[in-house]
Amino acid sequence: MQRSVFGVFTAFLCGICVLCAMQAFRKKRTGLGIIFLLNAFTNLVNSIHAFYNTLF
């Protein structure tokens, strides 16, 4: 149960990071947008690890 809650939380953070990246790209701040996209990818990987309990 604790892992699935962590997975849902990181998936939610992934969505927030994608929205922030879109706003950063609209304001012509590409460096910040790239950082948010990398963070979104990391959160997506963490949520997959939490749900399936495997590293690779």
QUISUL-V778062 format. One record per pair of residues at least 24 apart in sequence whose ideal C-beta (glycine too) atoms are under 10 Angstrom apart, sorted by the first residue. I is the first residue (numbers start at 0). J is the second residue. If there is no record, write none. Layout:
I,J / I,J
This chain:
1,49 / 2,46 / 2,48 / 2,49 / 2,50 / 2,51 / 2,52 / 3,46 / 3,49 / 3,50 / 4,49 / 5,45 / 5,46 / 5,48 / 5,49 / 5,50 / 6,45 / 6,46 / 6,47 / 6,48 / 6,49 / 6,50 / 6,51 / 6,52 / 7,46 / 7,49 / 7,50 / 8,42 / 8,45 / 8,46 / 8,49 / 9,41 / 9,42 / 9,43 / 9,44 / 9,45 / 9,46 / 9,47 / 9,48 / 9,49 / 9,50 / 10,42 / 10,43 / 10,45 / 10,46 / 10,47 / 10,49 / 10,50 / 11,42 / 11,46 / 12,38 / 12,39 / 12,41 / 12,42 / 12,43 / 12,45 / 12,46 / 13,38 / 13,39 / 13,40 / 13,41 / 13,42 / 13,43 / 13,44 / 13,45 / 13,46 / 14,39 / 14,42 / 14,43 / 15,39 / 15,42 / 16,40 / 16,41 / 16,42 / 16,43 / 17,42 / 17,43
